Amino acid sequence: MSISLHSGLRPLALAAFTLLACTPALAAPTWITIGERAHALLVRSAPQARELSVRSVDVNMPAARGKRAALVKGSEKVYAMEVDDADLPVLTDAVHDELRRCGGFIQHASAAEALATLTRLQATPEPTIAPSYVIDNQAAVNAMLPQMQASNILATIQSLSDFQNRRHTSSHGAAASNWLATKWAAMGEARRDVRVTQIAHTGTNFQQKSVMMEILGTGNGREVIVLGGHLDSIVSGNVETVRAPGADDDASGVASMTEVIRVLLASNYQPKRTLRFIAYAGEEAGLLGSKQIVANLGNERTKVVGVMQLDMTAYQGSATDLWIYTDYTNAAQNTFVANLAATYLPELSVGYDVCGYGCSDHASWHAAGYPASFPFEASFATDNRNIHTVNDTIANFGGTANHALKFSKLGLAFVVELGSDGP
């Protein structure tokens, strides 16, 4: 490792440099930002990990979880850490097994990037573009919603969960990416404004590629709306032989998104802003795919107006239908999402909860300052206890995709309402 010092180096970065210079290098160092609960597991499993910095980050929390109420300010400690790459699988397993959640941390390319992420998290991100959140495309949305079918979503979940697993480091994960890219390309082959690409990622044995479909905007195409879910699945064990169906986590989210794509194309919908649908690779190992995709935006002239993440949509954990997670997301956009539900899905109930730092790919976008929302299938306390096991199957969320259909409808309303705005 080499770090160049200059007179303008911030004190925080200088402190990190001093720490790294005075301690022995790890065998295969990598850098992460990690929430406080996952950090406690890291300290226990990898005591040699080095703390570069810690910040108390303000987060929005519902005043009463589960109820539509004013938000209150909470806080969570987020750490920038240098760890040995070999320790991350143990950390990932511990987060899955003990915290019953995905992620909890985001990997970074350097110590400087991890520290910069902490700095951004402490500031309230201001979106590059402040979109209109007026709901004014009812004719288009209401014409498409009845076309959406739970049976189509279920068929896609079945196909994805039929893979032995979809680990980002396995040949099965790579095959699942190829399958989805082929499926999406076939869906869009009649449209000249549709592009499907597979995005390769750097990293040790990273075989799986993210899959992205774009429907190019007709008049405001350099502005982008993102709807995403993650492609990989995980269970502890040999990456080539372990069975990890991941039917709910997250074949359901990718399938809900696929039904949005099908109906938009069948309706010949032509957005003014560009729509991007992304099935991220490597979410279960620290938001790897989404982190690299966001980082690679760089100086791209496109501007991301809004992001929605669909991570687990098929399991209904309680009588409440849709849960909006308020931490590490954009408050104004979350209100818009709730208003979309009230307008287009008035029969559904909406709850509010928090899930902690880095719990899904929306966190990669939020950490970079983009407005992101995360509607979820259940509250944090009532989520699917079969995830990250061989029992994450269609049978264990009731054998239907009726719940997942709600999220397809919400996702379609989101991309049409934001995607229809332009000159």
Secondary structure, DSSP 8 states (H G I E B T S, - for coil): ------TT--HHHHHHHHHHHTS---SSEEEEEEEHHHHHHHHHH-TT-EEEEEEEEEEEEESSTTS---EEEEEEEEEEEEEEGGGHHHHHHHHHHHH-SS-SEEEESSHHHHHHHHHHHHS----SS--------HHHHHHHGGG--HHHHHHHHHHHHTSS---TTSHHHHHHHHHHHHHHHHHTTT-TTEEEEEE---STT----EEEEEE--SSEEEEEEEEEEE-----SS-TTT-----IIIIIIHHHHHHHHHHHHHHTT---SEEEEEEEES-GGGTSHHHHHHHHHHTT-S-EEEEEEE----S---SS--EEEE-TTS-HHHHHHHHHHHHHH-TTS-EEEE---TTSSTHHHHHHTT--EE-EESS-GGGS-TTTTSTT-SSGGGTS--HHHHHHHHHHHHHHHHHHT---
